[in-house]
Structure formats: C-alpha cells, structure tokens
Amino acid sequence: MIKGMKKIYLSLIILFLYAPIIVLVIFSFNESKNRNVWTGFSLKWYAELFRDRDILSALKYTFIIAIIAAVVSTLIGTLASIGMFRLKKFSFNLVKNVTYIPVLNPDIVTGISLMLLFVFLQFEMGFVTMLLSHITFCIPYVILSVLPKLKQTDISVYEAAQDLGATPMTALWKVVIPEIRPGIVTGFLLAFTLSVDDFVISYFTSGNGVENLSMVVFSMARKGINPTINALSTLLFVLVMSLLLVINKKNKESLF
Amino acid sequence: MGKKSYGSPYFVWMSIFIIVPMFLVLYYAFTIQTDQGMVFSLDNIKRIAEPLYIKVFVRSLVLALESTAICLLIAYPAAMILADKKFSKSTTFLVMIVLPMWMNFLLRTYSWLSLLENNGLINKLVISLGFERMQLMYNEGAVVLGMVYNFLPFMILPIYSVLVKIDNNVIEAARDLGCTSFGVFKKITVPLSLPGVLSGITMVFMPAISTFIISRLLSGGKVSLIGNVIEQQFLVLGDWGFGSALSLVLMVFILISMAFINKGSSGYEGGIL
C-alpha cells in the first residue's frame, strides 16, 4: 500500500516534468501549425526542418561553438589547474576565488559584463564574441572538475618518474595526465553541455545574425513558434536519450 | 607537478574576461554621462530606491522564495523515497528525473504555453469536465510554476545524494534506543540531510531570482522581475549605468545569501558522520 503510494508520488513528479515534453513531441507530428488543434498525423515539419535556414544555421553555430569552446576551455583549464597547483597559498586562493565568479554570478550579470567588455574593446558582436564568452564561462567548470583530481594525485610518483630519467614534460604526460583524466573528461563534457544549452550569455554577446538554437527558440517564441523547432527538439531528445542509454550500457556505472 | 607557467594563459584570460568586465560593471554603475564626459555619481544607485524598482526587487525575491519552498516541499519526500534502500525502482526514476535537463530549457518552458493557454489543453480538459475556464497564464502563478518546473531536479538530486549516504546503522541504533519513526526523521534524517538541502536551496534560489526568460515566456511580459529590468536597460533603453547598478545590487544580494547559506552549512561539517 505504502509502496504503491511512493510510486504514485514519484510518477506524478515524472508526469509534471514530462508533460510539456510529451506535448512538444506530439505536436511535432501535427499537420496544423496551430499548437492547440490536432488536425492529423504528418511528418511535414520534419521535412521542413531540413529546409529551414535559420534553424540549420543555428544548429551549425551551436555545435561549432560548443566543440571549440569545450576543446579550448579544457586545454586552458587543465593547464591552469596544473599551474595553479604550484602557486603559493595566497595566489592560489585568489585565482580560485576569481574562478568562482562566473560560476556564482547570475548568467545575466556575466552576460552584460562581457557585453560591456566587448563594447569597450570595440569588438563587433558576432561569432567571435560569442565564442570568447562561451570559453570564459566554461573554463571555471573545467578547473573545478580537474582540481580535486589533481589533489588526489600522489606527487611522489611524478618525482619518481623524473628520478628515473623522464623529462618533466614526459612525466607530466605519462603520469599526471592519466591520473587526472576522469576530471578532464568530466570538465570537457560539462563545458560542451553548458555551451550547447546556453541562452542568456549568448543573447547578450552575440550579434550580426549569429544565433544558437536557444536564441532561435526565443525569437520564435515572440512571433509564435513554428512546429519545425518541435521536430528538431524531438530528434535531439531521441539522440541524447539513445546516447545516454548506450553510455549507460557500456559502463555499468550510473549516470551520476 | 608541472610549471607555474602552465597557468599563464588562464591567468591572462581570467584578467581580461572575468576581472575587467567586473570593473566595467562597477564603472558604469557609479558614473553618469555629462557634458564633460563620464563623471562619478551615485545617481544610478539612488534610482534603485525608487518605489517602482523596490517593488520589482521584492516581487523577484518573493517569487524566488515561493518556488524554492515549493521545490523543497516536493523534493524532500521524493528524495527520501529514492534514497530508501528497499525501493527497487530508484535508478529508473533518477534517470527519468535527469533526462529532461538534457533538453533545451527554453523549449521545455515554451511548451508549457500549449498546456496553460486560455484554449490550451488544461483548459480544454477543465471545460469538458464542466468547469469554468481558468486564467493560468500571464500571472505570477505561471512564473512560479515555470521556476519549479525548471529547477525541481536541482533540489531533488543534492538532497538524494546526502540521504543515500546516511548510515543505516545510525537509524537502527536510534530505533534500538527507543526512538519513534518521527523521532528518527526529526533527529537523524533532517539534520544529516541539511547540507544537501542547503545546496538544493542555493541551486534553485539563485537562478530563480535572476531569471528573465521564465517570466518573459510564461507571463508574456506582464510580470517583471529584476532580470527583465536589467535586460530592458541594456537592450531596449540603452541605460547601461542603471542596468549595471541593478546588476551590482543583484550580485551583492546573491553574495550575501551565499554567505548566509554557507554559514548555515558550515556548522554541520564537523557533524557526527
């Protein structure tokens, strides 16, 4: 009895979380453009999707920016964590606190502060400014995932490698990097997801027709959304779900 | 390990893209444009005290607190069920709670329109059952709903992760010593879960108080929060000074609440487990 109640309670929460998603998926197959009336099953929005230039270009920008931002921030962030480790306590804490600023600041404040910077530097808003902003808000997450791993690393192994004739570079590459790899991978994935999902910071730091998916959704929301975007999100959702299932099957560890 | 110089690219990056922008916000907040160029002034800060903006601040605070409280009320029992070792389906439910977060949040929020609109699905259902049409959108309730919807997983997950670590022996010991179920909940579960609760509160309250999209999409611009005012100052009115002043106040506000929350949690770090 109580067990049944527990299941019902959790199911209600799941229903709440999925209600809009279900509606979105169902209406991606609706023939009519109107989101309140069901006129019949159709795949036309999926066909339309591959002809919609706005959406395709947003998809392109979203992924190009996410990939570059994730790679660059992982590189800079990993090196930064290793470098930070050698700093004296005061400088270490200073750098760490500054690193926390973009994490703790509301997105809107990060967004406007970067916008002020680009105006000050007289950069033209567009692809480059958006990319720079994405790298900026991704690096702290990389650092925060690499630093704890670095703390667990035994420094004597690194020293032993050098005693045995490895150059500092080789020792770093063969000893330290493998040790902190899980942190680097987490940081990379975090950076990638945050970049793909970002709206607020992109909204303030982009321009010249460079839009990511969230921005297209936002501008569509004003004009009345077009079911093509429903079709796209259905596809993306199915893609992410299958990816997660594959990863989950591959390593029996849970998602968290 | 490695050299200090490995950090240099980041230290330069950080100075340009984190520190300088913060100073620019400060600069714009404390200056006004005059004939002699930009001069120091407290006008922008003083303007925040106008009743209109005080109202906006209070509204943002109240709505963020309401949604945090609702999230906590829904999430705590859910996390308790999920953390229960006798409950076999918890992995499935956890995966299902996390999955929606992988979908664009603007889209998920936007989809609520089809449910909440005047001739949306909920109202159709309500009318077919013979009740009056309800006004579900364009009000504060809709904004709170959007916040709870978007941030609920951020409350469930941290509470779950502390509850699942509670040593069952402690609970059994308390039972052996004659503690009632409610006593166990009050004296063991709640105190030990406090760090999770506090980080859940942070993760819901912070984005809730600074959002401008949820209020924009679900209230159609009728409910204005701090985020909306800041956005408007920068992108519509072009008053960067006042926009910066508002951002500064928002930042300070968040820092104070963080300090407050951290103070609450630090007392428990040296706890019994």
Interface residues (C-beta under 8 A of the other chain):
Chain A: K3 K6 K7 Y9 L10 I13 I14 F16 L17 Y18 A19 P20 I21 V23 L24 F27 R35 N36 I76 G77 L79 A80 I82 G83 M84 F85 R86 L87 V95 V98 T99 I101 P102 L104 N105 P106 D107 I108 V109 T110 I112 S113 L114 M115 L116 L117 F120 L132 S133 I135 T136 I139 I143 L150 T153 I155 Y158 P168 L172 V176 T193 D197 F199 V200 F204 L213 S214 V217 F218 A221 I225 I229 S233 L236 F237 V240 M241 L244 N248 S254 L255 F256
Chain B: M1 G2 K3 K4 S5 Y6 G7 S8 P9 Y10 F11 W13 M14 I16 F17 I18 I19 V20 P21 M22 L24 V25 Y28 I74 P77 A78 I81 L82 D84 F87 K89 T91 F93 L94 V95 M96 I97 V98 L99 P100 W102 M103 N104 F105 L106 L107 R108 T109 Y110 S111 W112 L113 S114 L115 E117 N119 G120 L121 K124 Y149 L152 P153 I156 L157 S161 M206 P207 I209 S210 F212 I213 L217 G227 I230 E231 F234 L235 W240 G243 S244 S247 L250 M251 I254 L255 M258
